[in-house]
Amino acid sequence: MRALIAGLITVFKHLFMRPVTLEYPEKKRFQSDAFRGKPEVNLGENGCIGCGVCKKVCPSGAIEYIKNDKGEVDSYNFDLKKCIFCGNCKFYCPKSAIKLTNEFELGTVDKRELILEYKRRVND
């Protein structure tokens, strides 16, 4: 009988509390500034200089880039299939050219969409 009463007390106690879960696609949870989501790279002025630090500190080898004849980075690729979103690339970048956004909905049925390619614009 005690167990039944204890169970009813627990049910009534939780009956008047706010729900813990959210109705996900309609309501999205606030992401803090420290959240590590989809990476973005700045290849413009004051952007990536192609030093290779990000590639060296990436534990999963998710970063590739191609330099041109001038030594500038023309194409920068993130392979999200490999990326573990550790944030090392952002932390160690000397020019702060890499930013981790709050975007986390990266699911897709096409694996090619998981390779993010950033190209230098012609006028940069």
C-alpha positions in Angstrom: 0.0 0.0 0.0 2.9 2.4 0.8 4.3 1.8 -2.7 1.0 2.7 -4.3 0.7 5.9 -2.3 4.3 6.9 -3.0 3.7 6.3 -6.7 0.5 8.4 -6.7 2.4 11.2 -4.9 5.1 11.2 -7.6 2.5 11.3 -10.3 0.7 14.2 -8.8 3.9 16.1 -8.1 4.9 15.8 -11.8 1.4 16.6 -13.0 1.9 20.3 -12.4 5.4 20.7 -13.7 6.4 22.1 -17.1 7.3 19.5 -19.8 11.0 18.8 -20.2 10.9 18.0 -23.9 10.2 20.3 -26.9 8.1 19.7 -29.9 11.2 19.5 -32.1 10.7 20.7 -35.6 8.3 23.5 -34.5 10.3 24.6 -31.4 14.1 24.4 -31.5 16.3 24.6 -28.5 18.6 27.6 -28.0 22.2 26.9 -28.8 24.9 28.5 -26.7 27.9 30.4 -28.2 30.1 27.4 -27.3 28.1 25.1 -29.5 30.1 23.4 -32.3 28.1 22.9 -35.4 28.6 23.2 -39.1 32.0 24.7 -39.9 32.5 27.7 -42.2 35.7 29.1 -43.7 36.6 32.6 -44.7 38.7 32.6 -47.8 38.6 36.3 -48.5 40.8 39.0 -47.2 42.0 38.5 -43.6 40.9 34.9 -44.1 42.6 31.6 -44.6 46.3 31.9 -45.4 46.9 28.2 -46.1 49.3 27.6 -43.2 48.0 24.0 -42.7 47.6 24.2 -38.9 43.9 23.2 -39.1 44.8 20.2 -41.2 47.5 19.1 -38.8 45.3 19.4 -35.6 42.3 17.7 -37.1 42.2 14.3 -35.4 39.9 12.7 -38.1 41.5 14.1 -41.2 38.3 15.9 -42.4 40.1 18.9 -43.8 41.6 19.3 -47.3 42.6 22.4 -49.3 44.1 23.3 -52.6 46.5 26.2 -53.1 47.1 28.1 -56.3 50.4 29.2 -57.8 50.5 32.3 -55.5 50.2 30.1 -52.4 46.7 31.2 -51.7 44.0 28.7 -50.8 41.6 28.3 -53.8 39.4 25.5 -52.5 38.8 24.4 -48.9 36.9 21.2 -48.1 35.3 19.9 -44.9 34.2 16.2 -45.0 31.4 16.1 -42.5 31.4 12.3 -42.7 34.7 12.4 -40.9 34.4 15.5 -38.8 33.9 15.0 -35.1 33.1 18.7 -34.4 35.9 18.9 -31.9 36.6 22.6 -32.7 40.4 22.2 -32.9 40.5 23.8 -36.4 38.8 26.9 -35.1 40.8 27.1 -31.9 44.2 26.7 -33.5 43.6 28.9 -36.7 46.0 31.8 -36.4 43.7 34.1 -38.6 40.4 33.0 -37.0 39.2 32.1 -40.5 37.2 29.0 -39.4 33.9 29.5 -37.6 31.7 26.8 -36.1 28.0 27.8 -36.6 24.9 26.8 -34.6 23.6 24.7 -37.5 23.2 21.1 -36.5 20.6 19.7 -38.8 23.0 18.1 -41.3 21.2 14.9 -42.0 20.9 13.9 -45.7 20.4 10.9 -47.9 23.1 12.0 -50.3 26.6 11.5 -49.0 28.0 14.1 -51.4 26.1 16.8 -49.6 28.3 16.1 -46.5 31.4 17.5 -48.2 31.4 21.2 -47.7 33.4 23.0 -50.4 34.4 26.6 -50.0 36.0 28.3 -53.0 37.8 31.6 -53.3 35.8 34.2 -55.2 37.4 35.7 -58.3 37.5 39.2 -56.9 39.3 38.2 -53.6 
